Amino acid sequence: MKTKFLLAGALACAQMVAAAGIAQADTTLRFGWYGSPEADFNKNGTFKWGEQVEEVTDGRVKVEFLAQPPGSPRVFYDLIRDRVMDAGYYSPGIAQRPFVLHQVAELPFLGDSAEANSAAYWRIYKEYLEPAGEHSDVQIVTVSTHGPGMIHNSKRPIESAADLEGLKMRVPGDTIGELADKLGATAMSVPFTEVNQVISNGIADGIFVPYNAVRDMSLAKYLPYTTDVPGGIYNFVFHFAINKEAWNEISPEDQEAIMSVSGEAGARMIGHSWDVGDAAGREYVKEQGVEITQMSPEFKEEIDAAFIPMREAWFEKAQELGVDGEAAFQAYQDEVAKLNEEIGK
């Protein structure tokens, strides 16, 4: 990625502000991100959110997207907390610090729409998870989940748990990593920036990701088999956060304005960008001639059986943090169902 890369939309916005004679931003938030700038999650989600922040604050708060990640995505939480960057998104499931409560939205078969899942997670985060203080060192302003995770591999159609045995599968987080191990696969935790390399070179046999990621990284030629999993075999959570000191430097009026495009509104918008990417990814996989196998009810039962002890263990860990995990999990499922009905999924 070119070191002088700057989001075109943000630059155009800045030029319009200058042309209108409006004063320079009072606060510039240096925002850390990763992945492709063309990925829908970034182009139509993250970057759009930054533009909206500038718009609702009349240019007083500017979001400057960094040219390169200032460190591994695994340490993004720490980089925001320590103000190496003023803001960014981070994934609790890959963070060095062992977070727990986000897994309420990462377990299997929770929903086909990232928009619904993201908005539901924001509601549950605010009601059940935030009071536990797991992420209290930063200011969480919105959240997102990606779309439902599928099974993509280079070896054979995956029609049962037995077909996963012995396969080296790249996993994007702790939740699917644990599930993969329980199903007999070898879970490989590989940084996002190295995924294309390990897949194209055959170091990993496959990957658990949504459809959009296969398209974004042009992986179909290496992964001729996909198992389509209704509701996803896993999900993955992102938190959008601002350094506490940086947040407190913003006026209360502008904080309120920022939250008007963040919170659930931001979760819906960013989640929708994942859905758009997934729709394009599905078409890409079909066009590339990938053999798609629909998960059978019997295979789903095998996943459910492996999932039960994981869920029970999560309930216990949540309880240790003062959270009623069973209530939070049920509430999350209820909210997803309501939101899916609302958006027509």
C-alpha positions in Angstrom: 0.0 0.0 0.0 1.4 3.4 -0.9 2.6 5.3 2.2 0.9 8.4 0.9 -2.5 6.8 0.5 -5.3 9.0 1.8 -8.9 8.2 1.5 -10.2 10.0 -1.6 -13.6 10.8 -0.1 -12.0 12.4 3.0 -9.6 14.4 0.8 -12.5 15.7 -1.3 -14.4 16.6 1.8 -11.4 18.5 3.2 -11.0 20.4 -0.1 -14.7 21.4 0.0 -14.3 22.6 3.5 -11.3 24.7 2.6 -13.0 26.1 -0.5 -16.0 27.2 1.7 -13.6 29.1 4.0 -14.5 27.0 7.0 -12.0 26.9 9.8 -9.6 24.0 10.1 -10.7 21.0 12.2 -10.4 21.5 16.0 -9.6 17.8 16.4 -8.0 15.3 14.1 -8.5 11.7 15.0 -5.7 9.5 13.5 -7.6 6.3 12.7 -6.0 2.9 12.4 -7.4 0.3 10.1 -6.3 -2.7 8.1 -7.3 -4.8 5.1 -8.0 -3.6 1.5 -9.1 0.0 1.0 -11.5 -1.5 -1.7 -13.1 -3.9 0.7 -16.8 -2.9 1.2 -16.3 -2.9 5.0 -13.7 -0.2 4.7 -14.8 1.7 1.5 -18.6 1.7 2.3 -18.4 1.3 6.0 -15.4 2.5 7.9 -14.4 5.4 5.6 -18.0 6.5 5.2 -18.4 6.7 9.0 -15.3 9.0 9.0 -16.9 11.2 6.4 -20.2 11.3 8.5 -18.3 12.3 11.6 -16.8 15.3 9.8 -20.1 16.2 8.3 -22.1 16.2 11.6 -19.5 18.2 13.4 -19.3 20.8 10.6 -15.7 19.9 10.1 -14.6 20.5 13.7 -13.7 16.8 14.1 -11.7 15.2 11.2 -11.0 11.5 10.8 -7.6 11.0 9.2 -7.2 7.4 8.1 -3.6 6.3 8.5 -1.6 5.3 5.5 -0.4 2.1 7.1 -1.3 0.2 10.3 1.0 1.3 13.1 1.2 -2.3 14.4 -0.3 -5.7 14.2 -4.2 -5.8 14.4 -3.6 -7.9 17.5 -2.4 -4.9 19.4 -4.9 -2.3 18.0 -6.7 -2.1 21.4 -3.4 -1.2 23.1 -2.4 1.3 20.4 -5.7 3.1 20.9 -5.5 2.9 24.7 -2.0 4.3 24.7 -2.8 6.9 21.9 -0.3 5.6 19.4 -3.3 6.3 17.3 -6.3 8.4 18.4 -8.9 5.9 17.1 -9.4 2.8 15.2 -11.3 -0.5 15.1 -10.0 -3.6 16.9 -11.2 -7.2 17.1 -11.5 -8.6 20.7 -11.2 -12.1 19.3 -7.6 -11.6 18.2 -6.4 -9.1 20.8 -3.4 -10.0 22.9 -5.5 -9.2 26.0 -7.9 -12.1 26.5 -11.4 -10.6 26.1 -14.4 -12.7 26.8 -17.8 -11.1 26.5 -17.7 -10.4 22.7 -18.2 -14.1 22.1 -21.9 -13.6 22.6 -22.0 -12.5 18.9 -19.4 -14.9 17.6 -21.0 -18.3 18.2 -22.4 -20.5 15.4 -25.7 -20.0 13.5 -26.5 -16.6 14.8 -27.8 -15.0 11.6 -27.3 -14.3 7.9 -27.3 -10.4 8.1 -24.3 -8.5 9.4 -26.5 -5.4 9.6 -28.9 -7.2 12.0 -26.1 -8.9 13.9 -24.2 -5.7 14.3 -27.2 -3.6 15.5 -28.2 -6.5 17.9 -24.7 -6.6 19.3 -24.6 -2.9 20.0 -27.9 -3.2 21.9 -26.6 -6.2 23.9 -23.2 -4.5 24.4 -24.8 -1.4 26.0 -27.2 -3.3 28.2 -25.2 -6.3 29.3 -21.5 -6.1 28.4 -20.4 -2.5 28.8 -21.1 -2.4 32.6 -18.6 -5.2 33.1 -15.8 -2.8 32.1 -13.8 -5.1 29.9 -13.1 -2.3 27.4 -13.2 0.6 29.8 -9.7 1.9 28.8 -11.1 3.2 25.5 -14.3 4.9 24.4 -16.4 2.4 22.3 -18.5 4.4 19.9 -19.9 1.7 17.6 -19.5 -2.0 16.8 -19.8 -4.3 13.9 -19.8 -8.0 13.1 -18.9 -9.3 9.7 -21.2 -11.6 7.7 -21.7 -15.3 8.4 -18.5 -17.3 8.2 -18.3 -20.1 5.7 -15.9 -23.1 5.1 -13.6 -22.7 2.1 -10.9 -25.3 1.3 -8.6 -26.7 -1.3 -8.9 -30.4 -0.6 -12.5 -31.7 -0.8 -16.2 -31.0 -0.2 -16.9 -30.6 3.5 -20.1 -32.5 4.2 -19.5 -33.5 7.8 -17.2 -32.9 10.8 -15.2 -36.0 9.7 -14.3 -34.2 6.4 -12.6 -31.4 8.4 -10.3 -33.8 10.3 -6.6 -33.2 9.6 -7.2 -30.1 7.5 -5.0 -27.1 8.4 -7.5 -24.2 8.5 -6.6 -20.6 9.0 -8.9 -19.1 11.7 -9.6 -15.4 12.2 -10.2 -15.5 16.0 -10.4 -17.4 19.2 -14.1 -18.6 18.9 -13.8 -20.3 15.5 -10.3 -21.5 16.5 -11.6 -23.4 19.4 -14.5 -24.8 17.4 -12.1 -25.9 14.6 -10.0 -27.8 17.1 -13.0 -29.6 18.5 -14.1 -30.7 15.0 -10.7 -32.3 14.3 -9.1 -29.6 12.1 -5.8 -27.9 12.9 -6.5 -24.3 13.7 -3.9 -21.9 12.3 -3.8 -18.3 13.6 -2.3 -16.3 10.8 -2.3 -12.5 10.5 -4.7 -11.1 8.0 -1.8 -9.6 6.0 -0.4 -13.2 5.4 -3.6 -15.0 4.5 -3.1 -14.8 0.8 0.4 -16.2 1.1 -0.5 -19.2 3.3 -3.4 -20.1 1.1 -1.8 -19.6 -2.3 1.3 -21.6 -1.1 -0.7 -24.4 0.3 0.6 -23.9 3.9 -3.1 -23.8 5.0 -5.6 -26.1 3.4 -8.5 -23.7 3.9 -10.0 -20.8 5.7 -13.1 -19.9 7.7 -14.3 -16.5 6.3 -17.4 -14.8 4.9 -17.8 -14.8 1.1 -16.6 -11.2 0.8 -13.1 -12.1 2.0 -12.7 -14.7 -0.7 -13.5 -12.1 -3.3 -11.4 -9.3 -1.7 -8.3 -11.5 -1.6 -9.0 -13.3 -4.9 -8.8 -16.7 -3.2 -11.3 -18.7 -5.3 -8.6 -20.2 -7.6 -6.9 -21.7 -4.5 -10.1 -22.8 -2.7 -12.3 -24.8 -5.1 -14.7 -26.1 -2.4 -17.1 -24.1 -0.2 -19.6 -25.2 2.4 -22.4 -22.8 2.7 -23.5 -22.5 6.3 -26.9 -20.9 7.0 -26.4 -18.4 9.9 -22.6 -18.9 9.7 -20.4 -21.4 11.4 -19.0 -18.4 13.4 -19.0 -14.6 13.4 -16.5 -12.0 14.2 -16.7 -8.8 16.2 -15.2 -5.4 15.6 -15.2 -2.5 18.1 -14.8 1.1 16.9 -13.0 3.0 19.6 -11.5 6.4 20.4 -8.7 7.0 22.9 -10.2 8.3 26.2 -8.0 11.4 26.3 -8.8 12.2 22.6 -12.5 11.7 23.3 -12.4 14.1 26.2 -10.8 16.8 24.1 -13.9 16.8 21.9 -16.7 19.2 23.0 -19.9 17.6 24.5 -21.9 18.9 21.6 -19.5 17.3 19.1 -19.4 14.1 21.1 -23.2 14.0 20.8 -23.0 14.6 17.1 -20.5 11.8 16.6 -22.8 9.4 18.5 -25.7 10.3 16.2 -23.8 8.6 13.4 -22.2 6.0 15.6 -23.9 3.7 18.1 -26.7 1.6 16.5 -26.8 3.9 13.4 -23.1 3.2 12.8 -23.5 -0.5 13.5 -26.3 -0.7 10.9 -24.4 1.2 8.3 -21.1 -0.7 8.8 -22.9 -4.0 9.0 -24.8 -3.3 5.8 -21.5 -2.7 4.1 -20.5 -6.3 5.0 -23.8 -7.6 3.6 -23.1 -5.8 0.3 -19.6 -7.3 0.2 -21.0 -10.8 0.9 -23.5 -10.6 -1.9 -20.8 -9.7 -4.3 -18.6 -12.4 -2.8 -21.3 -15.1 -3.4 -21.5 -14.1 -7.0 -17.7 -14.1 -7.4 -17.5 -17.6 -6.0 -20.1 -18.9 -8.3 -18.5 -17.2 -11.3 -15.2 -18.8 -10.5 -16.7 -22.2 -10.6 -16.3 -23.1 -6.9 -18.2 -26.2 -5.9 -20.7 -25.1 -3.2 -22.1 -27.7 -0.7 -25.0 -26.8 1.4 -24.6 -27.7 5.1 -26.9 -30.6 5.9 -29.1 -30.8 9.0 -26.8 -33.7 10.2 -23.7 -31.6 9.8 -25.4 -28.8 11.7 -26.2 -31.1 14.5 -22.5 -32.1 14.8 -21.6 -28.4 15.0 -24.3 -27.8 17.6 -22.9 -30.7 19.7 -19.4 -29.2 19.6 -20.8 -25.8 20.4 -22.7 -26.8 23.6 -19.6 -27.1 25.9 -18.2 -23.9 24.4 -21.4 -22.0 25.2 -21.5 -23.4 28.7 -17.9 -22.4 29.3 -18.7 -18.9 28.0 -21.7 -18.6 30.4 -19.3 -19.4 33.3 -16.7 -16.9 32.2 -19.4 -14.2 31.8 -20.7 -14.9 35.2 -17.2 -14.4 36.7 -17.3 -10.9 35.1 -20.7 -10.2 36.6 -22.7 -10.8 33.4 -25.7 -13.1 33.1 -24.4 -14.9 30.0 -27.6 -16.9 29.4 -29.7 -13.8 29.5 -27.4 -11.9 27.3 -27.2 -14.7 24.7 -31.0 -15.1 24.6 -31.4 -11.4 24.3 -29.0 -11.3 21.5 -30.8 -14.0 19.6 -34.1 -12.2 20.2 -32.8 -8.9 18.9 -31.3 -10.5 15.8 -34.7 -12.1 15.0 -36.4 -8.8 15.5 -34.0 -6.9 13.3 -34.0 -9.6 10.6 -37.8 -9.2 10.4 -37.4 -5.4 10.3 -34.9 -5.3 7.4 -36.7 -8.2 5.5 -34.1 -10.9 5.8 
